[in-house]
Amino acid sequence: MSDPVLQPRSNTTARLLGMGLLTAGAAMIYWQGILPLLAAIKEKPLVEYSIKLVILGEFFVCIGLFWIVRGLAGYTAIREMQKNLRSLKILSAVSLAATLLSWWLLARVFQSYGYYSE
C-alpha cells in the first residue's frame, strides 16, 4: 500500500487536517441540508438539495472530530484499520446504519413539507 500524498507527521498537522475536514463537512451540511430545509419551511416553490452531500458532510465531520481529538494517533488508527478486517466490518455497519438513518430522516422531513426527491 502506498503512502498518501497528504500524510500528517505531527499532532498539530493531524489536528489541522481534522479541522479542515470538519469545516468542509459542516459547510456541506449547511448548504445542502440546513439552507434547503429552511427554504422548505418558508414554503419556497423550488428547493434543491443533495442528500448525498449531506451524508458525505457527516462523514467529514466525524473523521475531522476524531482527528482533532486524537491527533496523530487518530490518523494512525484509521490507517491501521485497513489491516484489521473486524474493525472494518464494524465501521462499515455503523456507517451504513448512520447513512440510511440520515437519508430516511431528511427525506421524511422534506416530504412532510411537500417536497419529493426524484
C-alpha positions in Angstrom: 0.0 0.0 0.0 1.5 3.4 -0.9 1.6 6.4 1.4 -1.0 9.1 0.9 0.1 12.4 -0.6 -1.0 14.4 2.4 0.2 12.5 5.5 0.4 14.3 8.8 3.7 13.8 10.7 2.8 15.5 14.0 -0.2 16.0 16.2 -0.6 19.6 15.1 -0.7 18.7 11.4 -3.2 15.9 12.1 -5.4 18.2 14.1 -5.3 20.9 11.4 -6.2 18.3 8.8 -9.1 17.3 11.1 -10.2 21.0 11.3 -10.2 21.2 7.5 -12.3 18.1 7.2 -14.7 19.4 9.9 -15.0 22.7 8.2 -15.7 21.2 4.8 -18.2 18.8 6.3 -20.0 21.5 8.2 -20.2 23.6 5.0 -21.7 20.7 3.1 -24.3 20.0 5.7 -25.2 23.7 6.0 -25.5 24.4 2.3 -27.1 21.1 1.2 -29.1 20.3 4.4 -29.9 23.3 6.6 -30.4 26.0 4.0 -32.8 23.9 1.8 -34.7 22.8 4.9 -35.2 26.5 6.0 -36.3 27.2 2.4 -38.8 24.3 2.6 -40.1 25.7 6.0 -40.7 29.1 4.3 -42.6 27.2 1.5 -40.4 28.3 -1.4 -41.6 26.9 -4.7 -38.4 25.2 -5.7 -36.0 23.7 -3.2 -32.9 21.9 -4.4 -30.8 19.7 -2.1 -28.4 16.8 -2.2 -28.8 14.1 0.4 -25.6 12.5 -0.8 -23.6 15.7 0.0 -25.2 15.9 3.5 -24.1 12.3 4.2 -20.6 13.0 2.9 -20.5 16.1 5.1 -21.5 13.9 8.1 -18.6 11.6 7.3 -16.2 14.5 7.1 -17.4 15.9 10.4 -17.0 12.6 12.1 -13.5 12.0 10.8 -12.5 15.6 11.4 -13.6 15.4 15.1 -11.8 12.1 15.5 -8.6 13.6 14.2 -9.0 16.8 16.3 -9.4 14.8 19.5 -6.8 12.1 18.9 -4.3 13.9 16.7 -1.7 11.7 15.0 -2.9 8.7 17.0 -6.3 9.0 15.4 -4.8 9.2 11.9 -2.6 6.2 12.6 -5.6 4.3 14.0 -7.6 4.9 10.8 -4.6 3.8 8.6 -4.2 0.6 10.7 -7.9 -0.1 10.4 -7.4 -1.1 6.8 -5.5 -4.2 8.0 -8.0 -5.2 10.7 -10.9 -6.9 9.0 -13.1 -6.9 12.1 -12.8 -3.2 12.7 -13.5 -2.5 9.0 -16.7 -4.6 9.2 -17.9 -2.8 12.3 -17.1 0.6 10.8 -18.9 -0.3 7.6 -22.0 -1.5 9.5 -22.1 1.7 11.6 -21.6 3.9 8.6 -24.3 2.1 6.7 -26.8 2.5 9.5 -25.9 6.2 10.0 -26.2 6.8 6.3 -29.6 5.1 5.9 -30.9 6.9 9.0 -29.8 10.3 7.7 -31.2 9.6 4.3 -34.5 8.4 5.7 -34.9 11.3 8.2 -34.0 14.1 5.7 -36.3 12.6 3.1 -39.2 12.4 5.6 -38.7 16.0 6.7 -38.8 17.2 3.2 -41.8 15.1 2.3 -43.6 16.4 5.3 -43.3 19.9 3.8 -44.5 18.6 0.4 -41.1 18.3 -1.4 -40.2 15.0 -3.0 -36.9 13.9 -4.5 -36.7 12.0 -7.8 
